[in-house]
Every structure is written in structure tokens, then in C-alpha cells.
Amino acid sequence: MKRRDVLAALGGLVAAPGLANAQILNLAPTPIVPGAGDIVVSLDTSLGAIIIALKAKQAPLTTANFLQYVDGKLYDGASFWRAAKAPGSVDYGLIEGGLAGDPKKVLKPVAHEPTTQTGLLHVDGTLSLARREPGSGDSDFFICAGDAPYLDANPAADGDNLGFAAFGQVIKGMEIVRKILNLPTPGEAINPVMKGQMLDPVVPIVTARRL
């Protein structure tokens, strides 16, 4: 089964020299509570639960897209299959999961909601939609470990400068995210920029449910 790609830039930048020295040294847990209008979802993995507040008010289209998979129980039996970590770091990078392009379960793509529109930024614990070109995101998503401003939209940049569609925030379970980030990644990468980032074995998503 062919895996769906995040933009090649994401894979390259996560592994770029110097990101291990990013300003994310203070990782002490801070209590996070859902905001007004947030919808809380639990991704129950084989390693424990990751609880996320979906930002329905700020990113309604991307949130509704994600909830289609949750409410349809399409994420049950999906997995986290990628862990992209900065060289020399144990706390900085991202984990990616979803249906990896399963044609029997993937729904139609959703329109892109850039961070310049939503006001959401890629910070530690942000949930964001994986994509290739803008408007191609569907089931696959990633969670940031550490701040990742290079994933935000940047109108001053050349080329595809729309970034990724942030739409949620982990409110409990970042220790599970970081545990996944540090699992072995010997899996085969169809996309060359993901070489050395493919989990094997993957981490199953047992269930995904609203709370």
C-alpha cells in the first residue's frame, strides 16, 4: 500500500542541521485546557492515549474532515507510521499517522486552511494535516514535538508558501508522542525524504473517539 506524503520540504527541514538546537529546551509539561468551541478527541494507541482539542472555531473545514474519520471509526486500526526527528535530539521533530492512502477508507480531500487564515501556529503539541499540494490533505496528520514555525504559512517565501493546516492541540499525552518519536525507524521509505523516518513496527491507533 502506497503511503501518502507530506510535502518533501517537511521531510527535509525536519532533518536539517541546526534544528536540534532549536529553542525548545524547556519542555516541562504545562497544563492545557480546551478552549471555547474546541472538540476533544482521544487517539487511543497501543502505547497509551493522546488527547487532542480540535480547533473547530478557527479551522472548521480541517476539523470537520478529521471528525469524519473519527465518527466513521475509520481511524480504528490505523497507525502512526512515521517518526521524523532532528539529528541528535530526543525531543524535536514530528510523528505522522493516519490511513496512509488506504483506498478503501480515505475520503475526498479537504480545502486547505493556512495558518495565516486560522491564526493557529505549529507549536509543541500541534496537530496538523499532512498534504502534498494545497487542498490534497485527507486522512493523514502529524503532531509536532517542539515548535516548528517553518511549517506555518509564509507569504514572503517563494513557491508553495501556504504551509500546513494546523487544527488541534494535544492537551494530554505528549509523553506518548515523544515515546513514538524515539522508536526505531528502519522501515522502507517510498519517499526518499522520509528515509530513516519510517517506523517498523508501526504504532497502532486502536480507537479514535470524541470525549
C-alpha positions in Angstrom: 0.0 0.0 0.0 1.4 3.4 -1.1 2.0 5.8 1.8 0.7 9.4 1.4 3.4 12.0 1.5 3.7 15.2 3.5 5.4 17.8 1.3 9.0 17.0 0.6 10.1 20.2 2.3 8.7 18.9 5.6 10.9 15.8 5.5 14.0 17.7 4.5 13.6 20.5 7.1 12.9 18.2 10.0 16.3 16.6 9.3 18.1 19.8 8.6 21.3 20.6 10.6 20.8 23.0 13.4 17.2 22.1 14.2 18.4 20.1 17.2 19.5 23.4 18.6 16.0 25.0 18.2 14.6 27.0 21.1 12.6 24.2 22.7 14.8 23.3 25.6 12.2 24.0 28.2 9.8 21.0 27.8 8.4 20.9 31.3 4.7 20.0 31.0 2.2 22.9 31.2 -1.4 22.2 31.9 -3.5 22.8 28.8 -7.3 23.0 28.8 -9.6 23.0 25.8 -10.7 26.5 24.5 -14.2 27.7 23.8 -15.7 25.7 20.9 -13.0 23.0 21.0 -13.9 19.4 20.3 -11.9 16.9 22.3 -10.9 13.6 20.8 -8.8 10.7 22.2 -6.5 8.7 20.0 -6.0 5.5 21.9 -2.8 3.9 20.7 -1.1 0.7 21.8 1.2 2.9 23.9 -1.5 5.0 25.6 -3.9 7.8 24.8 -3.2 11.1 23.1 -6.0 13.5 23.8 -6.4 16.4 21.4 -8.5 19.6 21.4 -9.7 20.2 17.9 -9.9 23.9 17.0 -13.3 23.8 15.3 -13.8 27.6 15.5 -10.5 28.5 14.0 -10.1 25.6 11.4 -13.7 24.4 10.7 -13.0 22.6 7.5 -10.0 20.7 8.6 -11.6 19.8 11.9 -14.8 18.6 10.1 -12.6 16.5 7.8 -10.8 14.8 10.8 -14.1 14.2 12.6 -15.4 12.3 9.5 -12.7 9.7 10.1 -13.3 9.7 13.9 -17.1 9.4 13.8 -16.9 6.9 11.0 -14.5 4.8 13.1 -12.1 4.9 10.1 -9.1 5.6 12.3 -9.7 2.4 14.2 -6.9 0.1 13.2 -4.9 3.0 11.5 -1.4 3.7 12.8 1.4 6.1 13.5 3.9 5.1 10.8 6.5 7.9 10.7 8.8 9.5 13.3 10.9 12.3 11.9 13.4 13.5 14.5 16.1 16.2 14.3 19.7 14.8 14.4 21.0 14.4 18.0 17.7 15.3 19.6 15.2 13.2 21.5 12.5 15.8 21.8 12.3 17.7 18.5 10.5 16.5 15.3 7.1 15.1 14.4 5.2 11.9 14.3 2.8 11.1 11.4 -0.2 8.8 11.3 -3.4 8.1 9.6 -4.6 5.7 6.9 -1.5 6.0 4.6 -3.6 6.3 1.5 -5.8 3.2 2.0 -8.2 3.5 -0.9 -10.9 1.6 0.9 -11.1 4.2 3.7 -9.7 7.5 2.5 -12.3 10.2 1.9 -12.2 13.1 -0.5 -9.6 15.8 0.2 -10.4 19.0 2.1 -9.7 22.6 1.1 -6.5 24.0 2.6 -6.8 26.3 5.7 -3.4 28.1 6.1 -2.2 29.3 9.4 -2.4 32.9 8.1 -6.2 32.3 7.9 -6.8 30.4 11.1 -4.3 32.1 13.3 -3.1 28.7 14.6 0.7 28.1 14.7 2.8 25.0 14.7 4.0 24.8 18.3 4.8 21.9 20.6 1.8 19.5 20.5 0.1 21.0 17.4 -2.0 18.6 15.3 -1.8 19.4 11.6 -2.9 17.9 8.3 -0.4 16.2 6.0 -0.6 17.1 2.4 1.2 17.4 -1.0 -0.2 20.3 -2.9 -2.6 22.7 -1.2 -6.1 21.0 -0.9 -4.8 17.4 -1.1 -5.0 16.6 2.6 -7.3 13.8 3.7 -6.7 11.2 6.4 -3.0 11.6 7.3 -1.9 14.0 10.1 1.1 14.8 12.2 1.8 16.0 15.7 4.7 18.4 16.4 7.2 17.7 19.1 8.6 21.2 19.7 7.9 24.5 18.0 8.0 24.3 14.2 7.4 27.7 12.7 8.8 26.6 9.3 5.5 24.6 8.9 3.4 27.8 9.1 2.3 29.7 6.0 4.8 32.3 4.9 3.5 34.7 2.3 7.1 36.1 1.8 8.5 32.8 0.8 8.9 31.6 -2.8 6.9 28.7 -4.3 4.4 26.8 -2.2 4.3 29.1 0.8 1.0 28.1 2.3 2.4 25.8 4.9 0.3 23.1 6.6 -3.2 23.3 8.2 -2.9 23.3 11.9 -6.2 22.4 13.6 -5.6 20.9 17.0 -3.5 20.8 20.2 -2.5 17.9 22.3 -3.8 18.6 25.9 -2.7 15.2 27.4 -0.3 12.5 26.2 2.7 14.4 24.9 4.8 11.7 26.7 3.2 9.2 24.3 4.1 11.5 21.3 7.7 11.6 22.4 7.9 7.9 23.1 6.7 7.3 19.5 9.2 9.9 18.2 12.0 7.8 19.7 11.0 4.4 18.4 13.2 2.6 15.8 12.7 3.7 12.2 14.2 1.0 10.0 11.2 0.8 7.7 11.4 1.3 3.9 10.7 4.8 2.7 8.9 5.1 -0.7 9.5 8.9 -0.5 13.3 9.5 -0.3 13.0 12.5 2.1 11.5 10.1 4.6 14.4 7.7 4.6 15.3 6.8 8.2 11.9 8.0 9.5 9.6 5.0 8.9 8.5 3.2 12.0 8.8 -0.6 11.9 6.8 -1.8 13.6 4.2 0.9 13.4 2.2 2.1 16.4 -1.4 1.0 16.1 -4.3 3.5 16.7 -6.7 1.2 18.4 -9.6 3.6 18.5 -10.3 7.3 17.9 -13.3 8.8 19.7 -14.8 12.1 20.8 -14.8 12.6 24.6 
